[in-house]
């Protein structure tokens, strides 16, 4: 079963990162949502050569500038 690297926000706004094992990126996203996480990015742990040549960014990738900051509950409220 493939592995996926993820970055997600917890309810308190802190950023969590790790790896999940799932059949597809959608299944990985479901696992993370069941844990109460808000997904920021999910990428295959080992990218195929074709996607490496096209640049970064996987099934779901949200980037917000080069600065990293904690996501506040109010930001999530406005996003949803």
N, C-alpha and C positions, 0 to 999 in steps of 0.2 A: 504494500500500500504506500502511495507517495506521501512525502512529508511537505508541509508548507510552513514557511516562516511568516510570522504575523507581528504587527504592531497594533495595539488597541488601547482605548482609554477605559479606565475603570470609572465607576460611579463617582468617586471622589476627585476625578480629574487627572489622576496620575497615569502615566503611560506605562503599559505593560508590553513586553516583547517575549517571543518564544517560538516554539515549534509545535504543530499539531499534526497528527497522522489522520488522513481521510482519503476517501476514494476520489474526490474532486474538490476544487476550490469552494464550490457552493456548500458542500458537506462540512468543510473546515469552517466556513463562515457560520453555519448553523451551530456548530459546537461552541464557537466563541460567543455567539449571541445567547446560548443557553447558560453560559457562565456569567452573563450580565455585562459583557464587554461591548464597547462600541468600536467597530473595526475601522482602523485607519489605513492599513495596507496588508495584503496577503500576496505572497510570491511563492512559487514552487521552490523547494530547497535546492534542487538541481535543475537549472534552466536548460531547455533544449538549445542547440547551437543556433537555430534560426532566430529565437527570441533574443539571444545575447547580441546578435549582430544588429538587431533593430533597437537596441538600447534597453534601459531599465524600465521597470513598470510591469506588473503582472496583471492578474485577473482584476484586481481592484487596488488602486493606488491613489491615495489622496495626499497631495503635498501642499504645504502652506508656507511658502518662502523658505529661506535657509535657517531661520531662527526656530529653535525648538522651545515650546512652552507647554505647560500643563493645560489641558482643556478644562474649562470651567463648566459647571452644570448649566449655567445660563447660555453658554455657547451651544451646548447640545440641544437645549430647548429651542433655540432659534434655528438650528440645523434641521430638526425633525418637525 
